[in-house]
Each structure stands twice: as C-alpha cells, then as structure tokens.
C-alpha cells in the first residue's frame, strides 16, 4: 500500500493494489462479507443511539436496513444467521429503551417510524 494521499486526504491505491484487493474479495465467502456490512449497520445505529441526544431517525434507518438484509437473506444465511439476528434484537431493544425515555429530537426526528420487527 502507498503512503500517498489524494487532495481529500484519502490514501491513493495503485491499480495493482486494487486488483489484489478485488482478487481477495472474489475468493472470500460472500456471507461473511455481507455479515461484515451488517455489523457496520449495527455500529451505525449504535453511534446514533449513543449521541446526546440520540438521533432516533438515523438509528431507525440503520436498524431497518439491517432488518431488511437479514429478512431478505434469511434462508441463505448459514453461519452468521444466529449472530446477525441476535445483533438485530439487541439494537432494536436499545432503540426501544432510548425512545421510551422521551429524549428531545430535532424536527427531522419527529416524523420517523420505529424500526420494524
């Protein structure tokens, strides 16, 4: 990997390095890559739930996205299904607990739908 950065401060990646990364991804189990992205959604929801005040609108979007993926892929998830469902249940519970505290929300948050079960 290179120590060169673009004008936005992001690392520049050579085409050879990008080819190597693509090849590594191509050889990986897609379920594990998708699970990794699901855990990213879990973390995104957790970040928004732990801000002061919680951003319930943003957290609900991340939670609903995680729920949509796990529902859509339910019969195709094998090794990660239990862990992803547990993570989804935990973050939904945290959402419900925080939203029941009646925290102040900005105008955008007033019109959100709670995450679906």
Buried (B, 14 or more C-beta within 10 A) or exposed (E): EEEEEEEEEEEEBEEEEEEEEEEEEEEEEEBEEBBEEBBEBBEBBBBBBEEEEBBBBBBBBBBBBBBEBBEEBEEEBEEBBEEBBEBBEEBBEBBEEBBEEEEEBEEEBEEBEEBEE
